[in-house]
């Protein structure tokens, strides 16, 4: 099944796979789940959307019923779907269901990710991705939990409304690399020659500063019982401290993890002491024009496409 809709869309709607009716009519989202979705698309957006699925042929079981696509089916269709997204260059992808989330970001748990947005790179094209519940999953709940299904419909409508309202004012989507994420962070593992000396120099330098932070991370409640731990040291320029961001701000790191924004954005490689001395060389270079984090939207859980949402 070929993609349908606008050739230069602002929004790229990406589903999991065609159902029976879609297969018969050769068009995406025209069955019952499609009706639930299309009736919630604002009229002014209908000619600005392109429609496609992760798998472009209907997956069927032995009885001819719909089933979730296999990894092999997904892999076979990936190149053509990626190429179409790269060629049409949408501002945002609205992805429906757990399979689609896994396809674009290698993430599980659509109920945890819906209501957010994050930058993605698909076929070399960087844009924003909005994970949403699959309408088929919502309809499936009507036969089991009527009240729950109505709540999911409200959540679904609100997610779509917010996403459409944001598209025209979205900031540039920048997908972080490990190099960007580790900029300004000295990583001492003890596996390289001179690591101990580097760490000692850093601690001596930091001792002279008026403001510094120390963080000790372990993988257990009893840190002395396990061999592995992580220690982090952050210093702030004493001559002109960095203003802390809003406490309500959230950030997404290079690996897609959402976390509270740091209280100070200064990092060792950029800080100097009151006397103008520089820290030891423990940091990595920063690519030109790169940014370390991008804003994320609020997240609240709720459901996916099949009877098992994640």
Secondary structure, 3 states (H helix, E strand, C coil): CCCEECCCCCEEEEEEECCHHHHHHCCCCCCHHHHHHHCCCCHHHCCCEEEEEEECCCCECCCCCECCCCHHHHHHHHHHHHHHHHHHCCCEEEEECHHHHHHHHCCCCHHHHCCCCEEEEECCEEEEEEEECCHHHHHHHHCCCHHHHHHHHHHHHHHHHHHHHHHHHCCCCCCCCHHHHCECCCCCCCCCCCHHHHHHHHHHHHHCCCCEEEEEEECCCCHHHCCCEEEEEEECCCCCCCCCCCCCCEEECCCCCEEECCCCCCCHHHCECCCCCECCCCCECCCCCCCCCEECCCCCCCCCCCCCCC
